[in-house]
Amino acid sequence: MNRLHLLFFIQLIFIVSGCVHPETIMISKHENPYFYIQPVELSANITTDDLVAFELGLSSDLSKTEQTHVNVLKVTCLQNGSVFKLAIDPVKNFEGYLTADRLNIYFYVTKEEIYRIWSYVYEDDRLVEFYDDDNLLINVLNTEEKILNNSYLVCRKKSFRESKKVDIYEKHSFIDVNDNLVVSRMWTVTENGETYFYENFVWVYDKGLISYKSGFRSERDVLYLDNIIICDK
């Protein structure tokens, strides 16, 4: 095979794979049994706060549950894993808190671990946000080291505990493993000891994510996904 044919063959492989590393082009397969082998569409029940509607007499409940769709999309590939985005379809929300930062969740998936990537970073003393901007995320977090420094561990087959200072908050996270079930919990605590933001993931071996919950303070601005399954084609 001559040089021209070799270059064409390599280019063809990357076009088919749909994965481009931001610095160098490479192919990798994460093959993590707790995540999805390829981009998929999921169906889920979504529960949100409905306080405004309740107070206005538009709803008889303080929260509402409806069905939604969630797309799991591959963003890019790195040497040791792949970046995915979990994009939740927008739903009508009287509180108005379900904006792009809550509806788009990025993950870095390797063969052994899954990390939740924060959708913002401080760069040169300025805040850079990429809540639904895949290209900006790729450009800013263009190495595995940068991704890991801007994320936290949410799934692996071994229990985990961590507490550390992040900005003005104390961040606490843990992972519990029970047979094929992995439960991840994270919460941040303010200087006066109050819980600020929290986030929970539940993963099942060979199935993927089965539930997700996030919110602020005492069950405020809740986003809860459960009964997450792969849509039938």
Secondary structure, 3 states (H helix, E strand, C coil): CCHHHHHHHHHHHHHHHCCCCCCCCCCCCCCCCCCCCCCEEEEEEEEEECHHHHHCCCCCCCEEEEEEEEEEEEEEECCCEEEEEEEECCCCCCCCCCCHHHHEEEEEEECCCEEEECCEEEECCEEEECCCCHHHHHHHCCCHHHHHHCEEEEECCCCEEEEEEECCEEEEEEEEEECCEEEEEEEEECCCCCEEEEEEEEEECCCEEEEEEEEECCCEEEEEEEEEEECCC
